[in-house]
Amino acid sequence: MPIMMNKVKNAMSNLVGGMMPHGHHHHHNHHSGGGQTCGPDSLPPRFPYGRPDFLDLSPELLQYSTEHASRPVLTLKRGTRLPWQTGYAEVINAGKSMLNEDQASCEKVFVKKPSGKHRNSTLLEDNGDGTGIPLHFWGVFDGHAGSGAAIMASKLLHRLIRDRLGEICHLLENPSNAPPICLAKNGSPYQVESKKGAAQEPEDPDAVSDSTVRFHMEKVVSLESLVMGVIETAFKQMDDLIEKEKASYAISGGCCALAAIHLMGKLYVANAGDSRAIIIRNNEVIPMTNEFTPESERQRLQYLGFLRPELLGNEFTHIEFPRRIQHSELGKKMLYRDHTMTGWAYKTIVEDDLKFPLIYGEGKKARVMATIGVTRGLGDHDLKVYNSNIYIKPFLSCVPEVKVYNLDENKHGPDDVLVMGTDGLWDVTTDREVADAVSAYLSCCDPSDPMRYTLAAQDLLMRSRGVLKERGWRLPNEKLGSGDDITVFVVPLAGQESET
């Protein structure tokens, strides 16, 4: 494959010119309006390009990490301790974008009531006096069309979640009580509406007076679902912040976001995009995410196109056909499906059906508006269909799906782990293969070696990357390895015991 080698050579020669802080790369067929230049009059990057802080890379190693030809694997240094003895490994793509557009974060922060002076403390470091409710956070962010959004989310998402949880801190401190339906009038979240005050107000004559009946008309909301809602709104807030700051900074592209949050004995796994997380317990696989792609979200996207045809810009049709339609086929009956259908039926082809389908292609080649292959994530506010003025953002959702795993209710041995990875890991391997590989690797590892989880992450990553042969990166079975950026966390579920 000489083309591949040329791509790698081009990427390498570009790099010799120094690391571009916010270069714009087309990947996933992401075409964007103009992209960003690094000219003198362009906006400064919100955060400079780099790899996760916990890798502690020297400038030389940072440069080395971008070598597409050799694709060196980066792991935690021996002696670096992440919370819970978390393991980590990453590798750059085989040449599809100049820099590694994946990012990651692993943090321990403390949830506490917002004090007056730190009302908007998102940008403040955690002052870490150890007071408050401990929260552990792991995040992987798979960037596309640039790394700006992924870098910004990796620096700030956990702080937004921490601050939102701080606002309900008094409820977290009393977990046996269900959250009140209504907080106090003065807007302070720390006072529950007092029953005494309520009694002085004139009674509504139509109100149900029997308290047992009234109780059954109220929905009881669990603390767990309140935390889930806080995480969902923090993702929305992160997306809004990227949009707001784009006015003053260069924040390129968008990113899939996968986060795991440990709070009060529960693991909340929030996913917006096509990264994936699984729990491996007793060698059993528990999937913690679903992928959001043009195929999995077809009906949501088609329904939006059906309700708001102006978003399709007279270029696209919300109806799906098995292939492009020829003009000569007008009047014929052809297979189709729309937002109401899971199966297929025949319809008579009319002029409008000749437009390009909103969703086209299958598997990893499926695209929304012929442009983007993921349907949830952060950023992408200025992403347009190539050579047009049609924005794609209305079809993308920044809201994650949150799944909860109760750590306290299950016993965990040293080989029970949460594996989080960007799609580069999963594109060429199944959940079961990952589970078998991790279990086999850890069973041969010294249980007291603090590096065992990083070595397991490195092993997983090498299995998906493969080795460089004449015909590109190949797996042992000679199938193509993953040419994408790959990022992997292996988190031991018994890891909190190692903390105390």
C-alpha positions in Angstrom: 0.0 0.0 0.0 2.3 2.8 -1.2 -0.5 5.4 -0.6 -0.5 4.7 3.1 3.3 5.2 3.3 3.0 8.5 1.4 0.4 9.6 3.9 2.7 8.8 6.8 5.6 10.5 5.1 3.5 13.7 4.5 2.4 13.7 8.1 6.0 13.3 9.3 7.3 16.1 7.1 4.5 18.3 8.4 5.6 17.6 11.9 9.2 18.5 11.3 7.8 22.1 10.9 7.0 22.0 14.6 3.9 21.0 16.5 0.9 22.9 15.4 -1.0 24.0 18.5 -4.5 23.8 16.8 -4.1 22.6 13.3 -7.1 21.4 11.5 -7.3 17.9 10.2 -10.0 16.2 8.1 -10.9 12.9 9.4 -14.1 10.9 9.5 -14.8 12.9 6.3 -15.3 15.9 8.6 -15.3 18.9 6.4 -15.6 22.1 8.2 -16.1 25.6 7.2 -12.7 26.8 6.4 -10.9 25.2 9.3 -8.4 27.1 11.4 -5.2 28.8 10.2 -2.3 29.5 12.4 -1.8 32.9 10.9 -0.9 36.0 13.0 -4.5 37.2 13.1 -6.0 33.9 14.2 -7.4 33.3 17.7 -5.1 31.7 20.3 -5.8 28.1 21.3 -7.9 27.7 24.4 -5.4 25.1 25.7 -2.1 24.2 23.9 -1.8 20.8 22.3 -0.3 18.2 24.6 -0.8 14.7 26.0 -2.5 14.0 29.4 -0.6 15.7 32.2 -0.3 12.4 34.1 2.0 11.0 31.4 4.5 13.8 32.3 6.1 13.9 28.8 9.2 15.8 28.0 9.1 18.0 24.8 11.3 15.3 23.1 8.9 12.5 24.1 5.9 14.6 23.0 7.5 15.0 19.6 8.4 11.2 19.5 4.8 10.3 20.4 3.6 11.8 17.1 5.6 9.4 14.9 3.0 7.8 12.6 5.5 5.5 11.1 6.5 3.7 14.3 3.4 4.5 16.4 5.1 4.3 19.8 3.0 3.2 22.7 2.9 5.6 25.6 2.1 4.3 29.1 2.3 5.6 32.7 5.8 5.7 34.0 6.7 3.2 36.7 6.3 5.1 39.9 3.5 7.3 38.7 0.4 6.5 40.7 -3.0 7.3 39.4 -6.0 6.9 41.8 -7.0 3.2 42.3 -3.8 2.1 40.6 -5.5 2.8 37.3 -3.7 1.6 34.2 -3.3 3.6 31.0 -1.9 3.3 27.5 -2.2 5.3 24.2 -0.9 5.3 20.7 -1.2 7.7 17.7 -3.0 6.9 14.5 -1.3 5.6 11.3 -1.4 9.0 9.5 -5.1 10.1 9.3 -4.4 13.2 11.4 -1.2 14.9 12.2 -1.6 14.8 16.0 -3.2 12.3 18.4 -6.8 13.7 18.6 -7.7 11.4 21.6 -7.4 12.9 25.1 -7.8 11.5 28.6 -8.2 12.6 32.2 -8.1 10.8 35.5 -8.8 12.9 38.6 -9.8 12.8 42.2 -11.8 15.9 43.3 -14.0 16.8 46.3 -17.6 17.7 46.1 -18.5 20.5 48.5 -21.0 23.3 49.0 -20.1 26.3 46.8 -18.6 29.1 49.0 -19.4 32.7 48.1 -15.9 33.5 46.8 -15.7 30.4 44.6 -19.2 30.6 43.1 -17.9 30.0 39.6 -15.0 27.8 40.4 -14.9 25.7 37.2 -11.5 27.1 36.3 -10.1 26.7 39.8 -7.9 23.8 40.7 -9.4 21.6 43.4 -8.0 23.1 46.6 -7.7 19.6 47.8 -7.8 20.1 51.6 -9.4 16.7 51.6 -12.8 17.9 52.8 -16.0 17.2 51.0 -17.3 14.0 49.3 -14.6 12.3 47.2 -15.3 11.9 43.5 -13.1 9.9 41.1 -13.3 10.7 37.4 -11.9 8.9 34.3 -12.6 10.4 30.9 -11.7 9.5 27.3 -12.3 12.0 24.6 -12.0 11.0 20.9 -11.5 14.2 18.9 -12.3 14.7 15.2 -11.4 17.6 12.8 -8.9 18.9 15.3 -8.1 18.3 18.9 -9.4 21.6 20.5 -12.7 20.3 21.8 -11.2 17.1 23.2 -8.4 18.9 25.0 -10.9 21.4 26.6 -13.3 18.7 27.7 -10.5 16.7 29.2 -9.5 19.7 31.3 -12.9 20.9 32.4 -15.7 18.3 32.3 -14.9 16.8 35.7 -14.9 20.3 37.3 -18.3 21.1 35.8 -19.6 17.8 37.2 -18.0 18.5 40.6 -19.5 22.0 40.8 -23.0 20.8 39.7 -22.9 18.1 42.4 -21.7 20.8 44.9 -25.1 22.5 44.5 -26.8 19.4 45.8 -24.1 18.5 48.3 -26.6 18.8 51.3 -28.7 16.1 49.6 -25.7 13.8 49.0 -24.8 14.2 52.7 -28.3 12.8 53.7 -28.5 9.9 51.2 -31.3 8.1 53.2 -33.8 11.0 52.4 -35.3 11.2 48.9 -34.5 14.6 47.3 -37.1 17.2 47.9 -39.4 18.0 45.0 -39.0 21.7 45.5 -36.1 23.7 47.0 -36.6 26.8 49.1 -38.0 30.0 47.5 -34.9 32.1 48.1 -33.1 30.0 45.5 -30.7 28.7 48.1 -30.4 25.0 47.5 -29.6 24.4 51.2 -33.0 24.9 52.5 -35.8 22.5 51.8 -39.2 24.2 51.6 -40.3 24.4 55.2 -43.6 22.8 56.0 -44.4 25.4 58.7 -44.3 28.3 56.3 -46.5 26.4 53.9 -49.3 26.1 56.5 -49.8 29.9 56.8 -50.6 30.2 53.1 -54.3 30.0 52.1 -55.3 26.5 51.3 -56.3 25.7 47.7 -59.9 24.6 48.1 -59.4 22.0 45.2 -56.3 20.5 46.8 -56.4 16.9 47.8 -56.4 17.0 51.6 -55.9 13.4 52.3 -52.1 13.1 52.7 -51.9 9.5 51.7 -53.6 10.2 48.3 -51.4 13.3 47.8 -48.3 11.2 48.5 -49.1 8.8 45.7 -49.5 11.7 43.3 -45.9 12.7 43.8 -43.2 10.9 41.9 -40.4 9.8 44.3 -37.1 10.6 42.7 -34.0 8.7 43.9 -30.7 10.3 44.7 -29.1 8.1 42.0 -31.3 9.5 39.3 -30.6 13.1 40.6 -26.8 12.4 40.2 -27.5 11.0 36.7 -29.4 14.2 35.8 -26.5 16.3 37.1 -24.1 14.4 34.9 -26.4 14.9 31.8 -26.7 18.6 32.4 -22.9 19.0 33.0 -22.3 17.5 29.5 -24.7 20.1 28.1 -22.9 22.8 30.0 -19.6 21.6 28.7 -21.0 21.9 25.1 -22.3 25.4 25.7 -19.0 26.5 27.2 -17.1 25.3 24.1 -19.5 27.3 21.9 -19.2 30.4 24.1 -15.4 30.3 24.3 -15.1 29.8 20.5 -15.8 33.6 20.3 -12.4 34.3 21.9 -10.3 31.2 21.3 -9.5 28.6 18.6 -11.2 25.4 19.8 -11.1 23.1 16.8 -13.4 20.2 15.9 -15.5 18.1 18.2 -15.2 15.0 20.3 -16.9 11.9 21.6 -16.9 11.9 25.4 -16.9 8.9 27.7 -16.7 9.4 31.4 -16.8 7.2 34.5 -17.6 8.8 37.8 -17.3 7.1 41.1 -19.4 8.7 43.9 -20.6 7.2 47.2 -20.1 3.6 46.2 -21.6 3.8 42.7 -20.0 4.0 39.3 -21.8 6.2 36.8 -20.7 5.6 33.2 -21.7 8.4 30.8 -21.3 8.0 27.1 -21.8 10.5 24.2 -20.3 9.0 21.1 -18.8 5.7 19.9 -16.2 5.0 22.6 -17.0 2.0 24.8 -16.7 0.8 28.3 -17.2 -2.7 29.7 -16.9 -4.1 33.2 -15.2 -7.5 33.5 -16.2 -9.3 36.7 -15.4 -13.0 37.3 -14.5 -13.1 33.6 -18.1 -12.1 32.8 -18.7 -9.1 30.5 -21.1 -6.3 31.6 -21.4 -3.7 28.8 -21.7 -0.2 30.3 -22.2 1.8 27.1 -24.1 1.8 23.8 -22.5 3.5 20.7 -24.3 6.5 19.1 -23.8 6.3 15.4 -25.8 7.2 12.3 -27.1 3.6 12.3 -28.0 3.3 16.0 -29.7 6.8 16.0 -31.2 6.6 12.5 -34.8 7.1 13.6 -34.0 10.1 15.9 -32.1 11.8 13.0 -34.7 11.0 10.4 -37.5 12.3 12.7 -35.7 15.6 13.1 -35.3 15.9 9.3 -39.0 15.1 8.9 -40.1 17.7 11.5 -37.7 20.4 10.4 -37.0 19.9 6.6 -35.3 23.4 6.5 -32.4 21.8 8.4 -31.8 19.6 5.3 -31.1 22.6 3.2 -32.9 21.3 0.1 -29.9 19.0 -0.4 -30.9 15.9 1.6 -33.9 13.7 2.1 -34.7 12.2 5.5 -35.8 8.9 3.9 -33.3 6.1 3.6 -32.8 4.0 0.4 -30.5 1.0 0.0 -28.5 2.9 -2.7 -28.5 6.2 -4.6 -31.4 6.6 -7.0 -30.9 7.3 -10.7 -33.0 9.9 -12.4 -34.2 7.2 -14.8 -35.9 5.4 -11.9 -38.5 8.1 -11.2 -41.9 6.4 -11.0 -40.5 3.0 -10.1 -41.1 1.3 -6.8 -38.0 1.1 -4.6 -37.2 -0.2 -1.0 -37.1 2.6 1.6 -37.6 3.3 5.3 -38.3 6.4 7.3 -38.3 7.5 10.9 -41.4 5.4 11.8 -39.9 2.1 10.5 -37.5 -0.6 11.6 -38.2 -2.7 8.6 -38.3 -1.8 4.9 -41.1 -1.3 2.4 -41.6 -0.2 -1.2 -42.6 3.3 -2.3 -42.9 5.0 -5.7 -39.9 7.2 -6.4 -40.7 10.9 -6.7 -38.4 13.9 -7.6 -37.7 14.7 -3.9 -36.3 11.2 -3.4 -33.4 12.0 -5.7 -31.8 14.1 -3.0 -28.9 12.7 -1.0 -30.0 10.5 1.9 -29.5 12.1 5.4 -28.0 8.8 6.5 -25.9 6.9 4.0 -23.5 4.0 4.2 -23.2 1.2 6.7 -21.0 0.1 9.5 -18.0 2.3 10.1 -18.8 4.0 6.7 -22.2 5.3 7.8 -22.4 9.1 7.7 -24.8 11.9 8.6 -25.0 14.3 5.7 -22.1 12.5 4.1 -19.9 14.1 6.7 -19.7 12.7 10.2 -19.7 9.1 11.6 -20.8 9.8 15.2 -24.0 11.4 16.3 -23.3 12.4 19.9 -20.5 14.3 21.4 -19.2 17.8 22.3 -18.2 20.7 20.0 -18.7 20.7 16.2 -20.6 24.0 16.5 -19.3 25.2 13.1 -19.2 21.9 11.3 -20.9 22.2 7.9 -21.6 20.0 4.9 -18.7 20.3 2.5 -19.1 23.3 0.1 -22.4 24.3 1.6 -24.0 26.4 4.3 -25.8 23.5 6.0 -24.9 23.0 9.7 -24.7 19.5 11.1 -24.8 20.5 14.8 -28.7 20.4 15.0 -28.5 16.6 14.3 -25.8 16.0 16.9 -26.6 15.5 20.6 -24.3 16.3 23.5 -26.4 14.4 26.0 -24.8 11.2 27.3 -26.5 7.9 28.2 -25.7 7.2 31.8 -25.5 3.7 33.2 -25.0 2.9 36.9 -23.0 0.0 38.5 -23.3 -0.5 42.2 -19.7 -1.2 43.4 -20.8 -1.7 47.0 -23.3 -4.4 46.2 -20.7 -6.6 44.4 -17.5 -8.3 45.6 -14.4 -7.6 43.4 -11.1 -9.4 43.1 -7.9 -7.9 41.8 -8.7 -9.1 38.2 -12.1 -7.4 38.1 -11.8 -4.2 36.0 -13.5 -1.5 34.1 -12.1 -1.1 30.6 -12.6 2.2 28.8 -11.4 2.8 25.3 -11.9 5.0 22.2 -13.3 3.3 19.1 -9.7 2.7 17.9 -9.6 -0.2 20.4 -13.0 -1.7 19.7 -13.1 -1.4 15.9 -11.0 -4.5 15.5 -11.9 -6.5 18.6 -15.0 -7.7 20.5 -16.0 -7.2 24.1 -15.4 -10.9 24.7 -11.9 -10.8 23.1 -11.0 -7.8 25.3 -12.3 -9.6 28.4 -10.4 -12.8 27.6 -7.2 -10.9 26.9 -7.4 -8.8 30.1 -8.2 -11.8 32.2 -5.4 -13.9 30.7 -2.9 -11.1 31.1 -3.8 -10.2 34.7 -3.8 -13.9 35.8 -0.1 -14.1 34.8 0.7 -10.8 36.6 2.1 -10.4 40.1 -1.0 -9.3 42.0 1.1 -6.9 44.1 2.7 -5.2 41.0 1.2 -1.6 40.9 2.0 -1.5 37.2 -0.1 -4.6 36.3 -3.1 -2.6 35.1 -1.0 -0.3 32.9 0.7 -3.4 31.4 -2.8 -4.9 30.8 -3.8 -1.7 29.0 -0.7 -1.8 26.9 -1.3 -5.4 26.0 -4.9 -4.5 24.9 -3.7 -1.6 22.8 -0.9 -3.6 21.0 -3.5 -6.3 20.2 -5.7 -3.7 18.4 -2.8 -1.8 16.8 -1.0 -4.8 15.5 2.5 -4.7 14.0 3.7 -2.9 10.9 4.1 -5.3 7.9 4.6 -4.5 4.2 0.8 -4.1 3.8 0.2 -1.8 6.8 -0.6 -2.5 10.4 -1.7 -6.1 10.8 -3.1 -8.3 13.6 -1.7 -11.8 14.3 -4.6 -13.2 12.1 -3.4 -11.0 9.2 -6.5 -8.8 9.4 -6.0 -5.0 9.3 -5.1 -3.5 12.7 -6.7 -0.2 13.9 -5.2 2.8 12.1 -7.0 5.1 14.5 -5.7 6.8 17.7 -6.2 4.4 20.5 -6.7 5.2 24.2 -7.3 2.7 27.0 -7.9 2.9 30.7 -8.0 -0.3 32.8 -9.5 0.5 36.2 -9.4 -2.1 39.0 -12.8 -2.2 40.7 -11.2 -3.2 44.0 -9.0 -0.1 43.5 -10.6 2.0 46.2 -9.3 -0.4 48.8 -5.8 0.4 47.6 -6.5 4.1 48.5 -7.3 3.7 52.1 
